[in-house]
Amino acid sequence: MDLSALAQIGLIFVLCSVKFGLVGVPGAVLANWPFFKVMAVTISGGIAGVFFFTFLSERLILSYKKIKPGLIKGANQKSKPKRKFTITNKTIVWVKLRLGLIGLAFITPIIISIPLGVFLAVRYFKNRNLIWRYMILSIVFWAVALYFFYHHLYEGLRNHTI
């Protein structure tokens, strides 16, 4: 295995840990890798991203909770700012209440990125083992589904049959 092949594997691995469904899996299929190589690299990249961003999110949340009292002391104590309900806030609340952890894990690899999905899961659902379990199952499911979708799409484009 030459250096360019290792660099290609490393790049797809990193892409899968961040933008799984939009960049990582399509990149692996476009590289014309065999099925098991695509599955090994994309799933391991996605799982590595879930573990990394779980620990990073926990650290960020703990750090914010430590500095939050200092931020509030510096502000005027009498006037609390009104909460603004933006479309993003409403969407996050809807996902949390309607879909739960399973739904969040299901949409994370394909619609939202792994870092954002894991951050929201850690923020709103406290059981780390369940977060990992559902995220990993979702990554495996989407890796297989997206492989066949993109493989069929690229084969059709190569043969001009679509």
DRENDO-1510 file (C-alpha; in Angstrom, 1 decimal, always signed):
<recs>
REC; n; res; u; v; w
REC; 1; MET; +0.0; +0.0; +0.0 .
REC; 2; ASP; +1.5; +3.3; -1.1 .
REC; 3; LEU; +1.4; +6.6; +0.7 .
REC; 4; SER; -1.4; +8.1; -1.5 .
REC; 5; ALA; -3.7; +5.2; -0.7 .
REC; 6; LEU; -3.0; +5.6; +3.0 .
REC; 7; ALA; -3.7; +9.4; +2.7 .
REC; 8; GLN; -6.9; +8.6; +0.9 .
REC; 9; ILE; -8.0; +6.2; +3.6 .
REC; 10; GLY; -7.1; +8.8; +6.3 .
REC; 11; LEU; -9.0; +11.6; +4.5 .
REC; 12; ILE; -12.2; +9.5; +4.2 .
REC; 13; PHE; -11.8; +8.4; +7.8 .
REC; 14; VAL; -11.7; +12.0; +9.0 .
REC; 15; LEU; -14.5; +13.1; +6.7 .
REC; 16; CYS; -16.7; +10.3; +8.0 .
REC; 17; SER; -16.0; +11.5; +11.6 .
REC; 18; VAL; -17.4; +14.9; +10.8 .
REC; 19; LYS; -19.7; +14.9; +7.7 .
REC; 20; PHE; -20.7; +11.2; +7.3 .
REC; 21; GLY; -23.5; +11.1; +4.9 .
REC; 22; LEU; -22.8; +14.1; +2.7 .
REC; 23; VAL; -19.1; +13.8; +2.2 .
REC; 24; GLY; -17.5; +10.7; +3.8 .
REC; 25; VAL; -19.5; +7.8; +2.3 .
REC; 26; PRO; -19.9; +9.4; -1.1 .
REC; 27; GLY; -16.1; +10.0; -1.2 .
REC; 28; ALA; -15.4; +6.3; -0.4 .
REC; 29; VAL; -17.8; +5.1; -3.1 .
REC; 30; LEU; -16.4; +7.6; -5.6 .
REC; 31; ALA; -12.9; +6.3; -4.8 .
REC; 32; ASN; -14.2; +3.0; -6.2 .
REC; 33; TRP; -13.3; +0.9; -3.2 .
REC; 34; PRO; -14.8; -2.5; -2.6 .
REC; 35; PHE; -17.8; -2.9; -0.3 .
REC; 36; PHE; -15.9; -4.1; +2.8 .
REC; 37; LYS; -13.2; -1.5; +2.6 .
REC; 38; VAL; -15.9; +1.2; +2.4 .
REC; 39; MET; -17.7; -0.3; +5.4 .
REC; 40; ALA; -14.5; -0.6; +7.4 .
REC; 41; VAL; -13.2; +2.9; +6.8 .
REC; 42; THR; -16.6; +4.8; +7.0 .
REC; 43; ILE; -18.0; +3.0; +10.0 .
REC; 44; SER; -14.7; +3.3; +12.0 .
REC; 45; GLY; -14.5; +7.0; +11.1 .
REC; 46; GLY; -18.0; +7.6; +12.2 .
REC; 47; ILE; -17.6; +5.7; +15.4 .
REC; 48; ALA; -14.3; +7.5; +16.1 .
REC; 49; GLY; -16.1; +10.8; +15.6 .
REC; 50; VAL; -18.9; +9.8; +18.0 .
REC; 51; PHE; -16.4; +9.0; +20.7 .
REC; 52; PHE; -14.2; +12.0; +20.2 .
REC; 53; PHE; -17.1; +14.5; +20.0 .
REC; 54; THR; -18.8; +12.9; +23.0 .
REC; 55; PHE; -15.8; +13.6; +25.2 .
REC; 56; LEU; -15.3; +17.0; +23.7 .
REC; 57; SER; -18.9; +18.0; +24.2 .
REC; 58; GLU; -18.9; +16.8; +27.8 .
REC; 59; ARG; -15.8; +19.0; +28.4 .
REC; 60; LEU; -17.3; +22.0; +26.7 .
REC; 61; ILE; -20.6; +21.7; +28.7 .
REC; 62; LEU; -18.7; +21.4; +32.0 .
REC; 63; SER; -16.5; +24.3; +31.1 .
REC; 64; TYR; -19.5; +26.4; +30.3 .
REC; 65; LYS; -21.2; +25.5; +33.6 .
REC; 66; LYS; -18.1; +26.6; +35.5 .
REC; 67; ILE; -17.7; +30.0; +33.8 .
REC; 68; LYS; -21.5; +30.7; +33.6 .
REC; 69; PRO; -21.8; +32.1; +37.1 .
REC; 70; GLY; -19.0; +34.6; +36.4 .
REC; 71; LEU; -20.8; +35.7; +33.3 .
REC; 72; ILE; -24.0; +36.3; +35.2 .
REC; 73; LYS; -22.3; +38.2; +38.0 .
REC; 74; GLY; -20.9; +40.7; +35.5 .
REC; 75; ALA; -24.3; +41.3; +34.0 .
REC; 76; ASN; -27.0; +43.4; +35.5 .
REC; 77; GLN; -28.7; +41.2; +38.1 .
REC; 78; LYS; -32.1; +42.9; +37.9 .
REC; 79; SER; -32.8; +42.5; +34.2 .
REC; 80; LYS; -32.6; +39.1; +32.8 .
REC; 81; PRO; -32.6; +39.1; +29.0 .
REC; 82; LYS; -35.7; +37.7; +27.4 .
REC; 83; ARG; -35.2; +34.3; +25.8 .
REC; 84; LYS; -35.3; +34.5; +22.0 .
REC; 85; PHE; -37.0; +31.5; +20.4 .
REC; 86; THR; -35.4; +31.3; +17.0 .
REC; 87; ILE; -36.2; +28.6; +14.4 .
REC; 88; THR; -33.0; +26.8; +15.5 .
REC; 89; ASN; -34.1; +26.7; +19.1 .
REC; 90; LYS; -37.6; +25.5; +18.1 .
REC; 91; THR; -36.1; +22.8; +15.9 .
REC; 92; ILE; -33.9; +21.6; +18.8 .
REC; 93; VAL; -36.8; +21.5; +21.2 .
REC; 94; TRP; -38.9; +19.7; +18.6 .
REC; 95; VAL; -36.2; +17.0; +18.0 .
REC; 96; LYS; -35.8; +16.5; +21.7 .
REC; 97; LEU; -39.4; +16.2; +22.5 .
REC; 98; ARG; -40.8; +14.4; +19.5 .
REC; 99; LEU; -37.9; +12.3; +18.2 .
REC; 100; GLY; -35.9; +11.6; +21.4 .
REC; 101; LEU; -32.5; +10.1; +21.4 .
REC; 102; ILE; -33.3; +7.4; +18.9 .
REC; 103; GLY; -34.6; +10.0; +16.4 .
REC; 104; LEU; -31.7; +12.3; +17.0 .
REC; 105; ALA; -29.2; +9.4; +16.4 .
REC; 106; PHE; -31.1; +8.4; +13.3 .
REC; 107; ILE; -30.9; +11.9; +11.7 .
REC; 108; THR; -27.4; +12.7; +12.9 .
REC; 109; PRO; -25.2; +11.0; +10.2 .
REC; 110; ILE; -27.4; +12.0; +7.2 .
REC; 111; ILE; -29.0; +15.4; +8.0 .
REC; 112; ILE; -26.9; +17.1; +10.7 .
REC; 113; SER; -23.3; +16.5; +11.2 .
REC; 114; ILE; -21.8; +14.1; +13.8 .
REC; 115; PRO; -20.3; +16.8; +16.0 .
REC; 116; LEU; -23.6; +18.7; +16.2 .
REC; 117; GLY; -25.7; +15.6; +16.7 .
REC; 118; VAL; -23.4; +14.2; +19.4 .
REC; 119; PHE; -23.3; +17.6; +21.2 .
REC; 120; LEU; -27.1; +17.8; +21.3 .
REC; 121; ALA; -27.3; +14.2; +22.5 .
REC; 122; VAL; -24.8; +14.9; +25.3 .
REC; 123; ARG; -26.5; +18.1; +26.2 .
REC; 124; TYR; -30.1; +16.8; +26.4 .
REC; 125; PHE; -29.7; +13.1; +27.1 .
REC; 126; LYS; -27.3; +12.1; +29.9 .
REC; 127; ASN; -26.8; +8.3; +29.4 .
REC; 128; ARG; -23.5; +8.1; +27.5 .
REC; 129; ASN; -23.8; +4.4; +26.8 .
REC; 130; LEU; -27.2; +4.8; +25.2 .
REC; 131; ILE; -25.9; +7.7; +23.1 .
REC; 132; TRP; -23.0; +5.6; +21.9 .
REC; 133; ARG; -25.2; +2.6; +21.2 .
REC; 134; TYR; -27.8; +4.5; +19.2 .
REC; 135; MET; -25.3; +6.6; +17.3 .
REC; 136; ILE; -23.2; +3.5; +16.3 .
REC; 137; LEU; -26.3; +1.6; +15.2 .
REC; 138; SER; -27.3; +4.7; +13.1 .
REC; 139; ILE; -23.9; +4.9; +11.6 .
REC; 140; VAL; -23.9; +1.3; +10.6 .
REC; 141; PHE; -27.4; +1.5; +9.1 .
REC; 142; TRP; -26.6; +4.7; +7.1 .
REC; 143; ALA; -23.2; +3.4; +5.9 .
REC; 144; VAL; -24.9; +0.4; +4.3 .
REC; 145; ALA; -27.9; +2.3; +3.0 .
REC; 146; LEU; -25.8; +5.2; +1.6 .
REC; 147; TYR; -23.2; +2.8; +0.1 .
REC; 148; PHE; -25.9; +1.1; -2.1 .
REC; 149; PHE; -27.5; +4.5; -2.9 .
REC; 150; TYR; -24.3; +6.2; -4.0 .
REC; 151; HIS; -22.9; +3.1; -5.6 .
REC; 152; HIS; -26.1; +2.7; -7.8 .
REC; 153; LEU; -26.0; +6.5; -8.5 .
REC; 154; TYR; -22.4; +6.5; -9.6 .
REC; 155; GLU; -22.7; +3.3; -11.6 .
REC; 156; GLY; -25.7; +4.8; -13.4 .
REC; 157; LEU; -23.8; +8.0; -14.1 .
REC; 158; ARG; -20.8; +6.1; -15.4 .
REC; 159; ASN; -23.0; +4.0; -17.7 .
REC; 160; HIS; -25.4; +7.0; -18.5 .
REC; 161; THR; -28.4; +4.9; -17.7 .
REC; 162; ILE; -30.0; +7.2; -15.2 .
</recs>
